[in-house]
Structure formats: structure tokens, C-alpha cells
């Protein structure tokens, strides 16, 4: 097995030569130049690659995007604890070439016995891709492309028996622990303490209800028909690729890939990424498009069930946005975290998600 680098300095010409030869024929890398490097939930580096030799027929990159463990030791321990980097590397290694949605091309991805990992991926900037934002003029068309892509992904793995076989590692990654005995209650308490005075009353109402019923809400999230979900599809984890001449969307940052009802992904992106006015006008139409694209692939999702799931998983979208914002700048910038929380709070207020929970759990 190729020795996995643990730092950007370890991504040497010798390593890249081995990595590219593992999948892409006989090339020899002469030089690697760091264009940019930064760290978050993973260490990331954009590298320019110059070759000593390469057959003209071999398609190899002039630049690559490399993902490694975070450069900060505290952040590295957190990521190791929850298995984010390992899961993403396994996704690109095992599923990156088979999923029916646009993802960054995998040049090399591996995990070793010590749970070290590396991903050498397509440089999306060099490929001409751009990144969506909540105020984009074409966001309605982008959201249609998003839910259509989600339908393709979810339909392919809908109730797949592979959850008992090669995808068993994904099957273990549900919507938190089904009994609620993880850190969600403490994170929601932190969000309540830090943010309730900055947000509308619906925020505190849902936070308090969730804290009183975390096990029951968790059980609802972990019930229903399961499929492979991206897990964290806010706009920051998506990219635009219009190279085919149509509005196209790709999905990146697969660290939260898991097994859950597909509506978790749909409610997640609509609930915390789409501005409220556009969401209110279009959310039912987007869900109908999602259902129609599922039906095109032989999967039937009842309209009433889909709406109930949307209201339920809007709570999950709110939880993820709120707890991210509560962490300040540790996970994302405060501006981004609060923006997502404000949008998600408006969503659960409009949908009366607390009322939905009370109907299914109790007051």
C-alpha cells in the first residue's frame, strides 16, 4: 500500500507518482508546487503538478486538490473522534466513480489500518466550476438541479441490500444515535444559551422542546425508508458545473455520508440555505420535482408522507445550523453560521415543526 501523507509537505513528487500510477497508468511527477493551503474539518491544499514523463494519451491533471487530516491538532482529534475524514476518503475510494451525481473526480483516495487518509481530487476551480450562494439570481434553477440530483442519488440506493454488505460502514452512520445518547442535547443547550436572544421566539421554543424530547425526536429521524444520503448538503458543499450547456450541480465534502431517509438531504439544503422568500414560494414545487424524479427511477414517495418528512427533517437542518453557529468560528465563520441559523429558524417557524413533533411525540 502507498504510504499515506499526514501533512502537505509529505505530498511529494514520489507520492503523487505512486498515487497517479495506482489508477492512471505510467506517469512520473517531477515537481509539486503548493498554490494554496488551509485547514478546517480537513486539511486542504491546491497543488500544481509538473510531469517528468507522461504518455500523451494519459489524462492526468495539471493541478489537484488534496484533502488530509486538519493541520490543527485539536481539530484533528475532533475529526478523528467522529470519523469524518475516514468516511469521506472511503466514499471517494469506494463510491466516487459509481454515484449518479457529479462529484469531484477521484485521482486517488485511501485509508490505512491506522485510519490515516488522503484524497487527491479534481481541482474544481481549474475545471471552471463555480460555487452557489444564497443570493444568486439563478438560485431557483440551481435548487431544481439540486433536488433532481438528490433524487438520482437516493433512488439508486433506496432500501439497498448493500447496507448489509459492502455499504455496511455507511449503514452505521445514521442521523446521530437512534436513542439520542450523543452530544446533540449538549450542543443544542449551548446554542440555546448563546443564541436565543439573537433570534425569533421560534428558536427558543424548538430548542426547549428538543431538549425535553431528544430521544423521541432521534427515534423519528431514524425511522422510515433508508438510502444513502450526502448528509451535509448546504450550498457551501455544492458546486456549479454548466459545462454541458445546462444548469448543473455537483456535490462535494462527503464527510457526513450516511444512511437515512432521503428527505433529510432535501430538507437540509432547502431549510438552511435558501432565503425565506424564495423558499416559501417554491418549497412545495421543489418537493414535487424531487418526488417526480424518484418516480422516474421506480421509487414512489407519497405526497403527504414527503411533506411530513420535510417538516420533520427541517428540525435536523435547524439543529445542524444552530449548533454550528453556537460553536462560533471553530467550524465556520460566524457570519455563515448565523445566516444558516436565521434561515433554518424561519423554516421551522413557517412549517410549525414543533407542532408536527407534538402531534407525533406529545406536548
ABEGO torsion letter per residue (X at the ends): XBBBBABAAABBAAAAAAAAAAAAEBBBBABBBBABBBBBABBBBBBBBBBABBBAABBBBABBBBBBBBABAAAAAAAAAAGAAAAAAAAAAAAAAABABBBBBBABBBBBAAGBBBBBBBBAAAAGBBBBBAABAAAAAAAAAAAAAAAAAAAAABGBAAAABAAAAAAABBBEBAAGBBAAAAAAAAAAAAAAAABBAAAAAAAAAAAAAAAAAAAAAABEBBBBBAGBBBAAABBBBAAAGBBBBBBBGAAABBBBBAAAAAAAAAAAABBAAAAAAAAAAAAAAAAAAAAAAGBBBBAAAAAAAAAAAAAAAAAAAAAAAAAEAAABBAAAAAAAAAAAAAAAAAAGAAAAAAAAAEX
